[in-house]
Amino acid sequence: MSNESETEVDEETADEEEQAEGLQKGDVVKLAYTARTVDGGQLVDTTDEAVAEEDGIDTEQQEFGPRTVVLGENHIFPDVEQDIYGKEVGDEGNVTVAAADAFGEYDEEEVRTVSKDKIPEDDRYPGAHVDIEGEHGHVETIIGGRARVDFNHPLAGEDVEYDYEILEEVTDREEKAQGIIQMMLDMELDVWFQTDTVEEEQLVESEDDEDEDEESEPEYETVEVEKETLYIEATPQLTMNQQWMMGKQQIAQQLTQLLDIDRIIVQEEIGGGGMGMPGMMGGMGGAGGADIEDALEDADVDAEEIVEEIEGAEE
């Protein structure tokens, strides 16, 4: 019996060591996958454009391709993450996710009667997707002044079959940042990392703090510290992105933690114009004549020639 117990312990230890050698929580991977409902085979999601086209999905309305996910961050179903742990790039898997762990069980109490006046006129028909008092649902029926609305997720009660392939482990920092941003915002942005030296005010700790008057003001000193910074180039598309507008602080916090950086700076570049001196406005500071003359001098532009050209145009 003792030898059998030792053998079992050795096998368990070997399994744990083998598990630790593969992909683990915190790793960033690129996946190709297709998910369908178990009953009926309805397409839930896919990275394959050809699969989407076969199912009649309008592929012009979205982009397809491998998805970047951070394991352990609930970017995919937890059951799928558990199946990936310990595997290697190139491995494939098939996981059935129970309804409760996918989009939830179907709840009859979530089908409720509401006043039809709460529904926009254009959406007052069976099957319309509506948002009412912060809840999303679809209209089942409208009779008189009342409407029956189902607030369950459209896939509630459905088990989901998830086929995937691990295409790549992402280790490059910039590629990792771009992949996470694309996953969160569904858009590609230019990013880069930089270590910046910045000045900060820090509290001066004195050995005589205990003897000092409690009402005395704390003393601060300016020190230089290095900040590992992720720069994100702002674009008009980012400015108008609904997810970014509603949750930029939360997204920035997640990126800071996932990429192990100190801060994030979203940088907007404004192109120059006028007299062909791009970026000059950034150095002029909007002050008076001396700054303007210095800026013209740095740009190798003759101020007198410009004045003559302007006067000539006016004549």
C-alpha positions as CSV (number, residue, x, y, z in Angstrom):
1,M,0.0,0.0,0.0
2,S,2.8,2.4,0.9
3,N,4.5,1.9,-2.5
4,E,1.2,2.5,-4.3
5,S,0.6,5.7,-2.3
6,E,4.1,7.0,-3.1
7,T,3.6,6.2,-6.8
8,E,0.3,8.2,-6.8
9,V,2.1,11.1,-5.1
10,D,4.9,11.0,-7.7
11,E,2.4,10.9,-10.5
12,E,0.6,13.9,-9.1
13,T,3.8,15.8,-8.7
14,A,4.9,15.0,-12.2
15,D,1.5,16.2,-13.5
16,E,1.9,19.5,-11.6
17,E,5.4,20.0,-13.0
18,E,4.2,19.3,-16.5
19,Q,1.3,21.7,-16.1
20,A,3.6,24.4,-14.9
21,E,5.7,24.1,-18.1
22,G,3.0,25.1,-20.4
23,L,1.0,28.3,-20.8
24,Q,-0.1,29.8,-17.5
25,K,-2.1,32.6,-16.0
26,G,-0.9,36.0,-17.2
27,D,0.5,34.7,-20.5
28,V,-0.7,36.5,-23.6
29,V,-1.7,34.3,-26.6
30,K,-3.2,34.6,-30.0
31,L,-6.2,32.2,-30.6
32,A,-8.1,31.1,-33.6
33,Y,-11.5,29.8,-32.5
34,T,-15.1,29.2,-33.4
35,A,-17.9,28.9,-30.9
36,R,-21.4,27.4,-31.6
37,T,-24.4,26.5,-29.5
38,V,-24.5,22.8,-28.8
39,D,-28.2,22.6,-29.7
40,G,-28.8,23.9,-33.2
41,G,-25.2,24.8,-34.0
42,Q,-25.9,28.6,-34.0
43,L,-22.7,30.6,-34.5
44,V,-21.8,32.5,-31.4
45,D,-18.4,33.9,-32.4
46,T,-15.5,33.1,-34.7
47,T,-12.2,34.5,-35.8
48,D,-12.6,32.9,-39.3
49,E,-14.1,35.2,-41.9
50,A,-15.0,32.2,-44.1
51,V,-17.0,30.5,-41.3
52,A,-18.9,33.8,-40.7
53,E,-19.7,34.1,-44.4
54,E,-21.0,30.6,-44.6
55,D,-23.4,31.4,-41.7
56,G,-24.6,34.5,-43.5
57,I,-22.9,37.1,-41.2
58,D,-22.2,40.5,-42.8
59,T,-18.4,40.4,-42.7
60,E,-18.1,44.0,-43.8
61,Q,-19.3,45.2,-40.4
62,Q,-16.5,43.6,-38.4
63,E,-12.9,42.5,-38.7
64,F,-11.8,38.9,-38.4
65,G,-8.5,37.3,-37.4
66,P,-6.7,35.8,-34.4
67,R,-7.7,37.3,-31.1
68,T,-5.2,38.3,-28.4
69,V,-6.2,37.3,-24.9
70,V,-4.5,37.5,-21.5
71,L,-5.0,34.2,-19.7
72,G,-6.7,34.5,-16.3
73,E,-8.3,37.8,-17.1
74,N,-11.7,36.4,-18.2
75,H,-11.2,37.5,-21.8
76,I,-12.6,34.1,-22.8
77,F,-14.8,31.6,-21.0
78,P,-13.0,30.4,-17.8
79,D,-13.6,26.8,-18.8
80,V,-11.6,27.4,-22.0
81,E,-8.8,29.1,-20.1
82,Q,-8.6,26.1,-17.8
83,D,-8.3,23.8,-20.9
84,I,-5.5,26.0,-22.3
85,Y,-3.3,26.0,-19.1
86,G,-0.4,23.7,-19.6
87,K,-0.7,23.5,-23.4
88,E,1.8,24.8,-25.9
89,V,1.7,26.9,-29.1
90,G,0.2,24.8,-31.9
91,D,-2.1,22.8,-29.6
92,E,-5.9,22.6,-30.3
93,G,-8.8,22.0,-28.0
94,N,-12.5,21.5,-27.8
95,V,-14.5,22.6,-24.8
96,T,-18.2,22.5,-24.0
97,V,-19.2,25.4,-21.8
98,A,-22.4,24.8,-19.8
99,A,-25.1,27.5,-20.1
100,A,-24.6,28.7,-16.6
101,D,-20.9,29.4,-17.3
102,A,-21.6,30.8,-20.8
103,F,-24.5,33.3,-21.1
104,G,-26.4,32.2,-18.0
105,E,-29.5,30.0,-17.5
106,Y,-32.8,31.2,-18.9
107,D,-34.9,33.0,-16.3
108,E,-38.6,33.3,-16.9
109,E,-38.8,36.1,-14.4
110,E,-36.7,38.2,-16.8
111,V,-39.6,38.3,-19.3
112,R,-41.5,41.3,-18.1
113,T,-44.4,43.5,-19.1
114,V,-43.6,47.2,-19.6
115,S,-45.4,50.3,-21.0
116,K,-44.9,50.5,-24.7
117,D,-44.2,54.2,-24.2
118,K,-40.8,53.2,-22.8
119,I,-39.9,51.8,-26.2
120,P,-38.9,54.1,-29.1
121,E,-41.6,54.2,-31.8
122,D,-39.2,52.7,-34.4
123,D,-38.6,49.7,-32.2
124,R,-42.2,48.8,-31.3
125,Y,-42.3,45.5,-33.1
126,P,-41.7,41.8,-32.1
127,G,-38.0,41.0,-32.3
128,A,-36.7,44.5,-31.9
129,H,-33.7,44.9,-29.6
130,V,-34.3,47.7,-27.0
131,D,-32.6,49.3,-24.0
132,I,-35.0,50.1,-21.2
133,E,-33.8,51.8,-18.0
134,G,-30.3,50.4,-18.4
135,E,-31.3,46.9,-19.4
136,H,-31.1,45.3,-22.8
137,G,-33.8,43.0,-24.1
138,H,-35.9,42.1,-27.1
139,V,-39.6,42.7,-27.7
140,E,-41.7,39.6,-27.8
141,T,-45.2,41.0,-28.2
142,I,-47.0,44.4,-28.1
143,I,-50.7,44.4,-27.2
144,G,-52.5,47.7,-26.6
145,G,-50.3,50.0,-24.5
146,R,-48.2,47.1,-23.0
147,A,-45.2,45.2,-24.3
148,R,-43.7,41.9,-23.3
149,V,-39.9,42.2,-23.2
150,D,-37.4,39.4,-22.7
151,F,-34.4,40.7,-20.8
152,N,-32.5,37.4,-20.9
153,H,-29.3,37.3,-23.0
154,P,-30.3,36.0,-26.5
155,L,-28.1,32.9,-25.8
156,A,-29.2,32.3,-22.3
157,G,-29.8,28.6,-21.5
158,E,-27.5,27.5,-24.4
159,D,-24.5,25.3,-23.9
160,V,-21.6,26.4,-26.1
161,E,-19.1,24.3,-27.9
162,Y,-15.7,26.1,-28.3
163,D,-13.1,24.9,-30.8
164,Y,-9.7,26.7,-30.6
165,E,-6.1,26.6,-31.7
166,I,-3.2,28.3,-30.0
167,L,-1.4,30.2,-32.7
168,E,1.2,32.2,-30.9
169,E,2.4,33.3,-27.5
170,V,2.9,37.1,-27.6
171,T,6.0,38.2,-25.8
172,D,6.9,41.5,-27.6
173,R,5.8,44.3,-25.3
174,E,4.4,46.6,-28.0
175,E,2.6,43.8,-29.8
176,K,1.2,42.7,-26.4
177,A,-0.1,46.2,-25.7
178,Q,-1.6,46.6,-29.2
179,G,-3.3,43.2,-28.9
180,I,-4.8,44.0,-25.5
181,I,-6.0,47.4,-26.7
182,Q,-7.6,45.8,-29.8
183,M,-9.3,43.2,-27.7
184,M,-10.7,46.0,-25.4
185,L,-11.6,48.6,-28.0
186,D,-11.7,46.6,-31.3
187,M,-9.3,49.0,-32.9
188,E,-5.6,49.2,-33.8
189,L,-3.5,52.0,-32.4
190,D,0.2,52.9,-32.6
191,V,1.9,52.4,-29.2
192,W,5.4,52.6,-27.9
193,F,7.2,52.3,-24.5
194,Q,9.6,54.9,-23.1
195,T,11.3,55.4,-19.8
196,D,10.8,59.1,-18.7
197,T,12.6,61.0,-16.0
198,V,10.0,63.2,-14.3
199,E,10.0,65.5,-11.2
200,E,7.8,64.6,-8.3
201,E,7.0,66.1,-4.9
202,Q,7.8,63.7,-2.1
203,L,7.2,64.1,1.6
204,V,10.3,64.8,3.6
205,E,10.6,62.3,6.5
206,S,12.3,63.9,9.5
207,E,13.8,62.0,12.4
208,D,12.3,64.6,14.7
209,D,8.8,64.1,13.4
210,E,7.6,62.9,16.8
211,D,8.8,66.0,18.6
212,E,7.4,68.4,16.0
213,D,4.2,70.3,16.5
214,E,1.3,68.3,15.0
215,E,-0.1,71.4,13.4
216,S,3.1,72.2,11.5
217,E,2.8,71.9,7.7
218,P,4.5,68.8,6.1
219,E,7.6,69.5,4.1
220,Y,8.1,68.3,0.6
221,E,11.0,68.1,-1.8
222,T,11.3,67.8,-5.5
223,V,13.0,64.6,-6.7
224,E,13.6,63.0,-10.1
225,V,12.1,59.6,-10.7
226,E,12.0,57.2,-13.7
227,K,8.6,56.3,-15.0
228,E,8.0,53.4,-17.3
229,T,5.5,54.8,-19.8
230,L,3.2,53.4,-22.4
231,Y,2.4,56.1,-25.1
232,I,-0.7,55.6,-27.1
233,E,-1.2,57.8,-30.2
234,A,-4.6,59.4,-30.1
235,T,-6.8,59.2,-33.2
236,P,-10.2,60.6,-34.1
237,Q,-11.5,57.1,-33.9
238,L,-10.2,56.7,-30.4
239,T,-11.7,60.0,-29.3
240,M,-15.2,58.8,-30.6
241,N,-14.9,55.2,-29.4
242,Q,-17.8,54.6,-27.0
243,Q,-16.0,52.1,-24.8
244,W,-13.0,54.5,-24.4
245,M,-15.2,57.5,-23.6
246,M,-17.2,55.6,-21.0
247,G,-14.3,53.6,-19.3
248,K,-10.9,55.1,-20.2
249,Q,-9.8,55.2,-16.5
250,Q,-10.7,51.5,-16.0
251,I,-9.0,50.5,-19.3
252,A,-5.9,52.5,-18.4
253,Q,-5.8,50.8,-15.0
254,Q,-6.0,47.3,-16.6
255,L,-3.3,48.1,-19.1
256,T,-1.0,49.4,-16.3
257,Q,-1.4,46.2,-14.3
258,L,-1.2,43.8,-17.3
259,L,1.9,45.5,-18.8
260,D,3.6,46.3,-15.5
261,I,4.1,50.0,-16.2
262,D,3.9,53.2,-14.2
263,R,1.7,55.3,-16.3
264,I,0.0,55.7,-19.7
265,I,0.1,58.9,-21.8
266,V,-2.4,59.3,-24.7
267,Q,-0.6,61.6,-27.1
268,E,-2.2,63.7,-29.8
269,E,-0.1,64.9,-32.7
270,I,-1.4,68.1,-34.4
271,G,0.0,68.7,-37.9
272,G,1.5,72.1,-38.8
273,G,0.2,74.3,-41.5
274,G,0.4,78.0,-42.5
275,M,4.0,78.8,-43.5
276,G,5.1,75.2,-43.7
277,M,6.7,74.9,-40.2
278,P,5.0,71.7,-38.8
279,G,5.1,71.6,-35.0
280,M,6.3,75.2,-34.5
281,M,3.2,76.0,-32.4
282,G,4.4,73.5,-29.8
283,G,7.6,75.5,-29.3
284,M,6.2,79.0,-29.4
285,G,4.1,78.6,-26.3
286,G,1.7,81.3,-27.4
287,A,3.8,84.1,-26.0
288,G,4.9,87.4,-27.5
289,G,7.2,88.7,-30.2
290,A,10.5,87.5,-28.8
291,D,9.3,83.9,-28.8
292,I,8.0,84.3,-32.4
293,E,11.3,85.7,-33.6
294,D,13.2,82.9,-31.9
295,A,10.9,80.3,-33.4
296,L,11.4,81.8,-36.9
297,E,15.1,81.9,-36.4
298,D,15.2,78.2,-35.3
299,A,13.1,77.3,-38.4
300,D,15.6,79.1,-40.6
301,V,12.9,81.5,-41.9
302,D,13.7,85.2,-42.6
303,A,11.1,87.3,-40.8
304,E,11.7,90.4,-43.0
305,E,11.1,88.3,-46.2
306,I,7.8,87.1,-44.8
307,V,6.7,90.7,-43.9
308,E,7.7,91.9,-47.5
309,E,5.6,89.0,-49.0
310,I,2.6,89.9,-46.9
311,E,2.8,93.6,-47.7
312,G,3.2,92.8,-51.4
313,A,0.1,90.6,-51.3
314,E,-1.9,93.4,-49.6
315,E,-0.9,95.9,-52.4
